[in-house]
């Protein structure tokens, strides 16, 4: 495959390298009469378009209008309604622009199968919102961890970088193809070189880093990795390098999890103050303590449906889990996991943040004997977009787990936030079992939106 031209941009001693693909300003007619027409292909015939950066500006989790969502398909995607449900959850009925999807598949056959499945479920006009990238192998379901996403100096210009240190050929293949193919959309995606700095490697899995307009939130474990790989003299010098590279302050979090997005999510400025969501496992069991037996039975039905089983053994485990609230509240209050969450709340509050606690439960702290599931409500995605009548609309897409009282409480908290117009739940029961939430599944390319214009 012939790649696009290499584009360089220097920031002091920092060198950013993009492989720039052809301009996708040239719209390409696409028809879903042939499902393979949605598979992107590299082209050496189209002129390259240079992408430049003022800083290594990452796509933020807040105040971003989603333009493209990357998601890895997996074995069985065509038969599973998850992709269809995700597309429905992110759909903008009143949006000026639609959300577009780049689905990473292992083969052209899989692309055909997924296209046929979506059409069978009622999808229309897929040529406007869907493209496939054939990676040549199955990449694994947690798209967030494989890439870093950067904004170019102009709207709708983006760069992606493969960041996994092992088994990352899939992500590299994807980055190569996106850099040298036309999507047929008014969007440009380039490839960031494997090392965006010549001497120090900064490659952090996407689940352990988050962004708002002012801060980079980074897990302590990942920061230690950056120090080691980059041969920095100290933790402080590594933080200085990251801040100089990204133009944002670093908030290092010594959390209870290797991925911070399973316990914390920035919301940007709310009521004039930087604000974050922070998980609270004790709230989960406090809600269980107030549920009636009828509510627990209904929740058990939902969970078993999510697992595609009617196992009586599993039902008993679920009910034991719901009824363990007294013991779990007592035990959790004494754990290092909760102590670290409380410490983060204290530290951020002292820094001037508003910290909103939200029910969330990491599967690993539920011990043997209880039902093994995680509730990663904090692992959500935000979309701030312009409507057809020119207004700014803020939408939060959040996991739900079939436990009405718990799901309702989370949606009430999010719906009460200043400026939030819509809270859209999506059921992710199986993903909770696999230690993951919504943000783990997807990677976002989007443009900044000034919410003060709302």
N, C-alpha and C positions, 0 to 999 in steps of 0.2 A: 504494500500500500504506500503510495506516495503521500508524504505529509505536507502540510502547508508551510509557508515561510516562517522563519523564526523571528520573533519580535523581542527586542530587549528594552528594558526600562530600568534606569539606575536610581536608587535612593541612597545617596551618600555612598557607602561601601557595599550597599545591598543591591544585588542584581536580581531582577525579576525577569523570567524568561517565559514567553508564551509561544506556542506553536499556533499560528493564526490560520484558521481555515478560511475557505472562501466566504464571501459575503452572502448571508441569507436574505439580503434585501431583495434579491431576485426571486420572486415567488415562483414555485414550481407546482404546476397542477398535479394533484394527487387524487386517485380514485380508489375507494375501498371495494370496487368490483373485483379487483385483484388484491387480496390481503397483503401480498408481498410488496405492494406499492408503498406501504407504510414503513418499510425497512429502509433506514437511511443507508446511503452508499457514499464512499469517498469519491471525490472528483478532483482531478488534477487540472481541469479545464477552466474552472472559475477563478477569477482574480482573488487574491488574498486581501483581507482587510485587517489592518494593524489594530491591536488592542493595547492601550497604554494604561498605566495605573499611576495615580498620584501617591498612593500608599497601598499596602496589601490590604485592601478594604474588603472584609468578609461580608457576605450576605447576613444581615442581622436577623435575629429571631423576632424582633419587634419592629413595628412601623415599616413593614415591607409588603409591597404588593407582589404576590406570587405570580411569576410569569411561567415558570416551568417547574414541574416536579419530576425528579428522578426516582425510579423505584426498580428494584431487582425482582424479576419474576423468579419463580422457583418451581421445582417439579410439582405439577398439579395445579398451577395457577389457572389454567383454562377451565378446570372443573370447580374451582373455588370462587365464591362470590366476593372475596375480599377486594380485589381490584375494582370491580364494579361498584362496591359499596364506598370505597375511597373516592372514586370519581364523583359519585353522587354527593358525598359529604363536602367536597371542595367546590362543587358547582356553584356558580354565581348566577342566580336567576335574574338579578338586576345589574350585573356587571357590565361595564363598558367593554372589557376584554375577558375572554375565557381563560381559565387555568389550563395549561397544556401539559402533556404527559410524555416523558421519555421512559419507556419501559425497556429494561435491560434483559435480554433473553439469551438463552444458550445456543439457539439455532433458529434458522428461518422457519423450520417446521413449527417450532413453538410460537413464533410470531403469528403464523397463520391460525394456529389453534386458539390463541388468546383473542385474536380479532374475531373469529367466528363465534366464540363464546360470548363476547361483549355484544355482538350484533344480535345474537339469539336472546340475550337478556333485555334487548330493547334499545341499545346504544344507537345513536344517530349522528351523522356528520363527523365521524371519527377522523376523517382526513383533516379537519380543522384543529383537532386537539391532541392527536396521538401519533407518536413515532416509536419505532423499535430500533434498538441498537443490538446487534448480534455480537456477543462477547466471545463466543466459541466455547464457553464453559459456564456451568452454573456458579453464580457469584455468592450465593448465600443471601438470606432475606434482609439483613440489617443494613440497608443502603447508607444510612447516616455515617456509619463507621469507616466507609471506604474512601471518602472524598473530603477535600476542603473546597469550598466554593467562594469565589471572589467576584466583586463587581468591577467592571471596567470603568473608564473615565466618562463614558456616555451611557445613557439609558439603554437597556436591552443588550448590553455587552457583558459577557461573563467569562470567567475562566474556572476550570476545575482541575484539581490535582489529586492524584492517587496518593493516599497517606498511609495505608497499611504497610507494615514492615515485612509481613510474611504472606505468602499466597496472594499477592496483590496483582498478578498478571491480568486478572479479569478487569480490575479498575484501570489499569494502564491501557488495555485494549479499548475500553470505553472512551477514555480520554483521547487516545489517538484518533479514533473514528470521529468523535464529535469535532475535533480540531480540523478535520480534512473533509468534512461532508456538509452539504447544504441541507438544512431542515425543511426548507420551503416555508419557513415562518420569518417574520420580521424580527428575528432574534439571532444574535451572534454568540457562539460559544467557542472559546479557544482553550488550548491545553496549557496549564502551568507546568513548568519543568519539575521533575521529581525533587530537585533541591532548589527552593526559591531563594536561598542564600548560598553563596559559594563555599563557605567554610563551616557553617553551623546548620545542622539539620533541625528543622522545626516541623515535625509531622505528628500530629495528635489525632487520635481517633475522634470522629465527630461527636460521639456520645459524651466525651469528657471536656467539651468546650462549647460555650454559648456566647452570644453577642447581643448587646443593645447598641445604641448610638454612641454611648460614652465608655462602656466597659467591655473587657474581655473576661469572661468567667472561666477559670481554668482549674481543673482538679489538681491537687498537690501531687498525686502519683504521676500525672502527665508532666507537670512542671519538673519533677525530679528526672524524668526521662529526657526532657529537653536539656537539662543541665548536663546529664551524662553524655548524651549523643553529641551535643554541641561543644563539649569540652570547655564549658564556661567555668570561670574561676569560682563563681559563687551563684547561689540562688538569686541574689539581688542583680547580678550582672545579666543573668538570663531574662529576668523580668524587664530590665532596662531595654534589652535587645528586642523583646516582643513588643513593648510599648512604642519603641522607635519605629519598628516595622509596620505596626498597625495603626499608630496614631491614637491609641486608646489606653486607658488605665487598666492594669491587670488586677482582678480580684481573684486571689488564690484561695481555694476552698478545700479545707481538710475535712472532707465529708465521709460518710459511712459506706460509700459505694465507689467502685472504679469508674463509673460513668455518672457525672454530676447531673445529667438531664433526667435521671431517674429519681432525683430528690429536689431539684431546683430548676426554676425557669424564670428568666427575666421578663418583665412586662413593659419595660421602658419607664417613662415618666407618667405617673398617675397622681392626680391632685398635687402637681408641682414637685413631686419627690420621686427619686428612682425607686422602683418597686420590683420585688421578686415574689414568686410563689415558692413556698418551702413545704416539703412533705411532712406529714404528721401521722405516724402509724397508730398512735393512741386514739386519735379521733375515729379511726376505722372501727375499733372495738367499742368505743363509746356509742357509736351509731348502732352497732349490733345489739348492744344491751337494751336499746329502746325498741327493737323490732319485735313484732308479735310473731307467734308461731306460724300464722298464716303467711306473713311477709317472708319469713325464712323459707317456708316450703315453696313459695312462688320463686324466690331467688334461687333455690336449689334446682328447680325446674329449668330456669334460664341458663344456669351454669352447665347443667348436664346437656342441654340442647347445644350450647356452644362447643362442648366437647364431642358432640355427635354420639352420645351414649345414653343408655338408660340403666346403667349399672347400679344395682342396689347398694353395692359396697361403696361406690363413689358417693352416692346420695348420703349414706351414713357418715362418711368422712366430712362432707360439706356441712351437715347439721352439727357435727361435733365442733367443727371450725366456728360456726356461728355462735354456738353456745359456750365457747371458751373465753368469752370476753373478760370475765373477772380475773381469771388467771393470767391472761395475756396482758391486760392493762397493768397488773402488778409486776409482771416479769419485764415488760417493755420499759417501764419507767426506770428500771435498774440497769438497762443495757448500754453499752458503749455506743451503739447505733443511735439511740435517742439522745444520748448525751452530746454526740457530735452535731446532731441537728439543732439542738438547743443552743450549742455554742456558736454555730453559724448565725442563728437568729440574733443572738446577743451582739456578735461582732458587726454584722451588717447594720443593725439598729444604731449602734454607736457611730457608724460611718455616715449616718443620715438617711439610710434606706427605710422604706416601709416594707415590712415582711408579713406576707399573708400566708398563714398556715392552711394547708389544704389536705384532706384525707388522702393518704398514699401509703402503700405497704409493699416493701421489697420482699419478694418471695423467699429469699434466703434467711430471713429472720423468723419465718414460720417453721417451727421445729417439727420433727418427725412425729406423727400421730395426728397432726392437723392437716387440713386440705392444702395441697401445695399450689397456691396461686398468688400472683402479685397484682396489686392495683396501682398502676402507674399513671394516675390522673395528671400528675405534674408534667408528664412527657407528652405535651400537647403541641399544636402548631397554630400560629397566628397569621391571619391574612388581612391586610389593610388595603382596600382597593377603592377605586373610583367607580361610582355607579353611572348608569346611562344619563342621568340628569345632572351629573357633575358633582354629586355629594361624595364625601369620604365615608366609607362604611368599614367598621372593624368587626371581624368575625374570628371566633376561637373554635377550633375543631379539637375535640377532647375525647379520649377513650371513655367507654362505659363498659360495665361488667355484669349487667343483668341483675344487679341488686338495687332495687328501686330507691330505697331510702338513701343509700350511699351515692348513687348516681345523681339523685335529685339535689342532695346537699352540695355536691361539687358544682353542679350547674348553677345553683343559686349563688354560690360565692363568685363564680366567674361572671354571671349575668349582672351582678351588682357593681362590677368595676366601672369606673368612669370611662365613658366613651365606647363601651362594648355594645354592639347592636344585635349580635346573634351569637348564640352558643350552639354548636352543632355536634352532637355526640355520634360516635361510631363504635360499634361493639367490637372489642378486641379481647375476648375471654381467653382464647388459645394463646395469643401473644403474651398475655399476663403470665400464663404458665411458663412461657419461655423467657421470662425476665425482661420483657420489652413492652414499649408503648408505641404511640403513633409516631413520634419524632424519630424513633429508631428505624422505622420502616421507610422513611422518605428523606430525600435531600432536596433543598429548595434553592431555586435561582429566582431572584426578584429584585425589584427597584425600590429605593427608599421613597416613603410618602411622608409629607409634612402633615402630621395630624392636627396641628394648630389651624390648618385650613378648613377643618371640619365645621 
